Amino acid sequence: MKKSNIFAYIELTKLVDELKSSSEAGKLKQKLKSQSAYFNIIEPRYFSEGLVGEWESILSVIKQKGAKTNEEGKVVSNAVSNTIDQLSDKECEVLVDKIRVVYDQVRKEFQ
């Protein structure tokens, strides 16, 4: 079985480290939004076969609401930011827990 790509490991490490510093209620949503680029750059293809589905599941949740557009049809908020805006604090916590689980599994592949 192939290991996850080192890029996924490094970028997930950065993401999880940033999310650790914002476990206070209400700040997690803002931290997720500020780190939203990671959900666009860490692609499922960077993961081992066993983890592709789990990362895709996280991406489907984090992008489920789609992009927000204005009256003229111009995008004013990308799918990740728009979805995070609509998540409750509890949903943000669940999402972060899922990210940590995937990160732990990727980290084990490199140990």
MODELLER restraints for C-alpha pairs under 7 A, 6 or more apart:
rsr = mdl.restraints
at = mdl.atoms
rsr.add(forms.Gaussian(group=physical.xy_distance, feature=features.Distance(at['CA:2:A'], at['CA:48:A']), mean=5.64, stdev=0.5))
rsr.add(forms.Gaussian(group=physical.xy_distance, feature=features.Distance(at['CA:3:A'], at['CA:48:A']), mean=5.06, stdev=0.5))
rsr.add(forms.Gaussian(group=physical.xy_distance, feature=features.Distance(at['CA:3:A'], at['CA:109:A']), mean=6.09, stdev=0.5))
rsr.add(forms.Gaussian(group=physical.xy_distance, feature=features.Distance(at['CA:4:A'], at['CA:46:A']), mean=5.75, stdev=0.5))
rsr.add(forms.Gaussian(group=physical.xy_distance, feature=features.Distance(at['CA:4:A'], at['CA:47:A']), mean=4.10, stdev=0.5))
rsr.add(forms.Gaussian(group=physical.xy_distance, feature=features.Distance(at['CA:4:A'], at['CA:48:A']), mean=4.38, stdev=0.5))
rsr.add(forms.Gaussian(group=physical.xy_distance, feature=features.Distance(at['CA:4:A'], at['CA:106:A']), mean=6.48, stdev=0.5))
rsr.add(forms.Gaussian(group=physical.xy_distance, feature=features.Distance(at['CA:5:A'], at['CA:46:A']), mean=4.95, stdev=0.5))
rsr.add(forms.Gaussian(group=physical.xy_distance, feature=features.Distance(at['CA:5:A'], at['CA:47:A']), mean=6.01, stdev=0.5))
rsr.add(forms.Gaussian(group=physical.xy_distance, feature=features.Distance(at['CA:8:A'], at['CA:42:A']), mean=6.08, stdev=0.5))
rsr.add(forms.Gaussian(group=physical.xy_distance, feature=features.Distance(at['CA:8:A'], at['CA:46:A']), mean=5.82, stdev=0.5))
rsr.add(forms.Gaussian(group=physical.xy_distance, feature=features.Distance(at['CA:8:A'], at['CA:47:A']), mean=6.86, stdev=0.5))
rsr.add(forms.Gaussian(group=physical.xy_distance, feature=features.Distance(at['CA:9:A'], at['CA:106:A']), mean=6.21, stdev=0.5))
rsr.add(forms.Gaussian(group=physical.xy_distance, feature=features.Distance(at['CA:9:A'], at['CA:107:A']), mean=6.63, stdev=0.5))
rsr.add(forms.Gaussian(group=physical.xy_distance, feature=features.Distance(at['CA:12:A'], at['CA:103:A']), mean=6.11, stdev=0.5))
rsr.add(forms.Gaussian(group=physical.xy_distance, feature=features.Distance(at['CA:15:A'], at['CA:35:A']), mean=6.88, stdev=0.5))
rsr.add(forms.Gaussian(group=physical.xy_distance, feature=features.Distance(at['CA:16:A'], at['CA:100:A']), mean=6.59, stdev=0.5))
rsr.add(forms.Gaussian(group=physical.xy_distance, feature=features.Distance(at['CA:19:A'], at['CA:31:A']), mean=6.50, stdev=0.5))
rsr.add(forms.Gaussian(group=physical.xy_distance, feature=features.Distance(at['CA:22:A'], at['CA:28:A']), mean=5.26, stdev=0.5))
rsr.add(forms.Gaussian(group=physical.xy_distance, feature=features.Distance(at['CA:22:A'], at['CA:31:A']), mean=6.54, stdev=0.5))
rsr.add(forms.Gaussian(group=physical.xy_distance, feature=features.Distance(at['CA:26:A'], at['CA:89:A']), mean=6.48, stdev=0.5))
rsr.add(forms.Gaussian(group=physical.xy_distance, feature=features.Distance(at['CA:28:A'], at['CA:92:A']), mean=6.81, stdev=0.5))
rsr.add(forms.Gaussian(group=physical.xy_distance, feature=features.Distance(at['CA:29:A'], at['CA:84:A']), mean=6.67, stdev=0.5))
rsr.add(forms.Gaussian(group=physical.xy_distance, feature=features.Distance(at['CA:29:A'], at['CA:89:A']), mean=6.75, stdev=0.5))
rsr.add(forms.Gaussian(group=physical.xy_distance, feature=features.Distance(at['CA:29:A'], at['CA:92:A']), mean=6.24, stdev=0.5))
rsr.add(forms.Gaussian(group=physical.xy_distance, feature=features.Distance(at['CA:33:A'], at['CA:81:A']), mean=5.71, stdev=0.5))
rsr.add(forms.Gaussian(group=physical.xy_distance, feature=features.Distance(at['CA:33:A'], at['CA:84:A']), mean=6.58, stdev=0.5))
rsr.add(forms.Gaussian(group=physical.xy_distance, feature=features.Distance(at['CA:36:A'], at['CA:80:A']), mean=6.36, stdev=0.5))
rsr.add(forms.Gaussian(group=physical.xy_distance, feature=features.Distance(at['CA:36:A'], at['CA:81:A']), mean=6.76, stdev=0.5))
rsr.add(forms.Gaussian(group=physical.xy_distance, feature=features.Distance(at['CA:39:A'], at['CA:59:A']), mean=6.78, stdev=0.5))
rsr.add(forms.Gaussian(group=physical.xy_distance, feature=features.Distance(at['CA:44:A'], at['CA:52:A']), mean=5.23, stdev=0.5))
rsr.add(forms.Gaussian(group=physical.xy_distance, feature=features.Distance(at['CA:44:A'], at['CA:55:A']), mean=6.08, stdev=0.5))
rsr.add(forms.Gaussian(group=physical.xy_distance, feature=features.Distance(at['CA:44:A'], at['CA:56:A']), mean=6.19, stdev=0.5))
rsr.add(forms.Gaussian(group=physical.xy_distance, feature=features.Distance(at['CA:45:A'], at['CA:52:A']), mean=6.91, stdev=0.5))
rsr.add(forms.Gaussian(group=physical.xy_distance, feature=features.Distance(at['CA:62:A'], at['CA:80:A']), mean=5.51, stdev=0.5))
rsr.add(forms.Gaussian(group=physical.xy_distance, feature=features.Distance(at['CA:62:A'], at['CA:83:A']), mean=5.99, stdev=0.5))
rsr.add(forms.Gaussian(group=physical.xy_distance, feature=features.Distance(at['CA:62:A'], at['CA:84:A']), mean=6.75, stdev=0.5))
rsr.add(forms.Gaussian(group=physical.xy_distance, feature=features.Distance(at['CA:63:A'], at['CA:79:A']), mean=4.97, stdev=0.5))
rsr.add(forms.Gaussian(group=physical.xy_distance, feature=features.Distance(at['CA:63:A'], at['CA:80:A']), mean=4.90, stdev=0.5))
rsr.add(forms.Gaussian(group=physical.xy_distance, feature=features.Distance(at['CA:63:A'], at['CA:83:A']), mean=5.92, stdev=0.5))
rsr.add(forms.Gaussian(group=physical.xy_distance, feature=features.Distance(at['CA:64:A'], at['CA:83:A']), mean=6.41, stdev=0.5))
rsr.add(forms.Gaussian(group=physical.xy_distance, feature=features.Distance(at['CA:65:A'], at['CA:79:A']), mean=6.27, stdev=0.5))
rsr.add(forms.Gaussian(group=physical.xy_distance, feature=features.Distance(at['CA:65:A'], at['CA:82:A']), mean=6.63, stdev=0.5))
rsr.add(forms.Gaussian(group=physical.xy_distance, feature=features.Distance(at['CA:65:A'], at['CA:83:A']), mean=5.08, stdev=0.5))
rsr.add(forms.Gaussian(group=physical.xy_distance, feature=features.Distance(at['CA:66:A'], at['CA:79:A']), mean=4.13, stdev=0.5))
rsr.add(forms.Gaussian(group=physical.xy_distance, feature=features.Distance(at['CA:66:A'], at['CA:82:A']), mean=6.90, stdev=0.5))
rsr.add(forms.Gaussian(group=physical.xy_distance, feature=features.Distance(at['CA:66:A'], at['CA:83:A']), mean=6.94, stdev=0.5))
rsr.add(forms.Gaussian(group=physical.xy_distance, feature=features.Distance(at['CA:67:A'], at['CA:75:A']), mean=6.41, stdev=0.5))
rsr.add(forms.Gaussian(group=physical.xy_distance, feature=features.Distance(at['CA:67:A'], at['CA:77:A']), mean=5.71, stdev=0.5))
rsr.add(forms.Gaussian(group=physical.xy_distance, feature=features.Distance(at['CA:67:A'], at['CA:78:A']), mean=4.46, stdev=0.5))
rsr.add(forms.Gaussian(group=physical.xy_distance, feature=features.Distance(at['CA:67:A'], at['CA:79:A']), mean=3.95, stdev=0.5))
rsr.add(forms.Gaussian(group=physical.xy_distance, feature=features.Distance(at['CA:67:A'], at['CA:82:A']), mean=6.16, stdev=0.5))
rsr.add(forms.Gaussian(group=physical.xy_distance, feature=features.Distance(at['CA:68:A'], at['CA:75:A']), mean=5.73, stdev=0.5))
rsr.add(forms.Gaussian(group=physical.xy_distance, feature=features.Distance(at['CA:68:A'], at['CA:76:A']), mean=5.70, stdev=0.5))
rsr.add(forms.Gaussian(group=physical.xy_distance, feature=features.Distance(at['CA:68:A'], at['CA:77:A']), mean=5.01, stdev=0.5))
rsr.add(forms.Gaussian(group=physical.xy_distance, feature=features.Distance(at['CA:68:A'], at['CA:78:A']), mean=6.40, stdev=0.5))
rsr.add(forms.Gaussian(group=physical.xy_distance, feature=features.Distance(at['CA:68:A'], at['CA:79:A']), mean=6.96, stdev=0.5))
rsr.add(forms.Gaussian(group=physical.xy_distance, feature=features.Distance(at['CA:68:A'], at['CA:82:A']), mean=6.14, stdev=0.5))
rsr.add(forms.Gaussian(group=physical.xy_distance, feature=features.Distance(at['CA:69:A'], at['CA:75:A']), mean=4.28, stdev=0.5))
rsr.add(forms.Gaussian(group=physical.xy_distance, feature=features.Distance(at['CA:69:A'], at['CA:76:A']), mean=5.29, stdev=0.5))
rsr.add(forms.Gaussian(group=physical.xy_distance, feature=features.Distance(at['CA:69:A'], at['CA:77:A']), mean=6.97, stdev=0.5))
rsr.add(forms.Gaussian(group=physical.xy_distance, feature=features.Distance(at['CA:70:A'], at['CA:76:A']), mean=6.44, stdev=0.5))
